[in-house]
Amino acid sequence: MGETLDTLQKRFDDFKSMDLKLNMQRGQPSNQNFDLSNDMLTIVNEDTLETPSGVDLRNYPGGVAGLPEARELFSEMLGVKASEMIVGNNASLELMASTLKWAMLKGLKNSDAPWFNQSPKMIVTIPGYDRHFKLLEVIGYELVPVPITENGPDMDQVEALAAKDPSVKGIFFVPTYSNPTGDSISDDAVRRLVSMKTAASDFTIFADDAYIVHHLSDEPVKTMNLLRAAEEAGNPDRVVLFGSTSKITFAGAGIGFMASSEANVAYLTKLMGFQTIGPNKIEQYRHVRFLKSYPGGISGLMTKHRAILTPKFTAVQDALENELGGTGLATWTNPKGGYFVSLDTDRPVADRVVALAKEAGVALTPAGAPFPGGVDPNNRNIRLSPSRPPVEEVKQAMEIDAVCVKLASAEYDAQ
Ligand SMILES: Cc1ncc(COP(=O)(O)O)c(C=O)c1O
């Protein structure tokens, strides 16, 4: 309240003298989260070398689309049929990369030609996930950013872009608890996406549902199923869904998966079959045995994750409210799920806040990371990731971050 530049500088210097090393940058689970899944390490052994469907875990045969048992299990999570699933190895990003690369080289099922010589453009939502942007760019897609709103992608802009330009080949976004804002797509936006007129006959909705079961409140968000909605709209091949267990079991040894129409699955698995005889069956079967036997299944496990994560998200909200509430210096999201909080400064000082925080010993996601090319045109957005550090560190780091917002804003006003 009424803090001057001098008093803020003094608070900042006091933090600096504490010589802290805090990290609010990594959207990773904590070791406590990982510990919940340690039973997975021994759940497959010499007695479980053949699955109930008769697949030998140690040999090649079994199919590119993954173990039948794994397709069944993860199909329930995405709300689709097992026959619509492709279950892969530990990164959903790898499946995204594969799909995007094959689209470039060969086109998708309904394409007249490969995409590489069509100057393909991809709509992305901002602020968004930096790895999506970098992946799309390195493969050769031009990014067309549209804002994400509390109802998902800004559909007026998406419809206008898709309708007029045949080189706009699709949209890539996170439908549930988006990274970093926590926003989820509304039913109305789903209906508009799956039924809109598109200049490209092979326009595709790439929906990365990485946080579909990662609820943090008693009001779990259940977004409308894009695949079913597309089918009902008469565009059954328009949607490709992705998901993974990176933030359910182990981030470095989970399972990535995807879902689409059976026709798309047939088309894509044929191409993927040139890259691999099949995914890691032992890892898939570990997940099947562990997640099916966990009390309450996947949602039972997610309740345990929530108990670990909620105090950290609460600490973020409390610190921001204590320091910045009513100041007009920043707004921030209070997500009902996912892994991130998105903060917007009122003044264009995001890069200065991140630099100050670093000086005071708090690593934040680089300013601009949630935007294509790593540049936030307004220099206002900061992504906060409280999942990895212990709650006491989150409290400390957030107080420092909030003071950095105040100091950077005061510096800006004094210019
Ligand atoms: C939206 C989103 N998708 C995908 C990932 C990474 O998924 P995976 O580990 O399955 O490649 C992340 C990780 O932060 C993410 O935020």
PDBQT file of the ligand as one rigid body, heavy atoms in Angstrom, charges set to zero:
ROOT
HETATM    1  C1  LIG A 501       0.097 -28.469 -23.403  1.00  0.00    +0.000 C 
HETATM    2  C2  LIG A 501       1.201 -29.449 -23.261  1.00  0.00    +0.000 A 
HETATM    3  N1  LIG A 501       1.308 -30.459 -24.141  1.00  0.00    +0.000 NA
HETATM    4  C3  LIG A 501       2.290 -31.367 -24.064  1.00  0.00    +0.000 A 
HETATM    5  C4  LIG A 501       3.241 -31.299 -23.058  1.00  0.00    +0.000 A 
HETATM    6  C5  LIG A 501       4.327 -32.340 -23.033  1.00  0.00    +0.000 C 
HETATM    7  O1  LIG A 501       3.747 -33.583 -23.206  1.00  0.00    +0.000 OA
HETATM    8  P1  LIG A 501       4.610 -34.892 -23.402  1.00  0.00    +0.000 P 
HETATM    9  O2  LIG A 501       5.499 -35.025 -22.208  1.00  0.00    +0.000 OA
HETATM   10  O3  LIG A 501       3.584 -35.965 -23.491  1.00  0.00    +0.000 OA
HETATM   11  O4  LIG A 501       5.387 -34.765 -24.676  1.00  0.00    +0.000 OA
HETATM   12  C6  LIG A 501       3.178 -30.265 -22.126  1.00  0.00    +0.000 A 
HETATM   13  C7  LIG A 501       4.187 -30.141 -21.060  1.00  0.00    +0.000 C 
HETATM   14  O5  LIG A 501       4.298 -29.163 -20.374  1.00  0.00    +0.000 OA
HETATM   15  C8  LIG A 501       2.139 -29.322 -22.233  1.00  0.00    +0.000 A 
HETATM   16  O6  LIG A 501       2.017 -28.295 -21.367  1.00  0.00    +0.000 OA
ENDROOT
TORSDOF 0
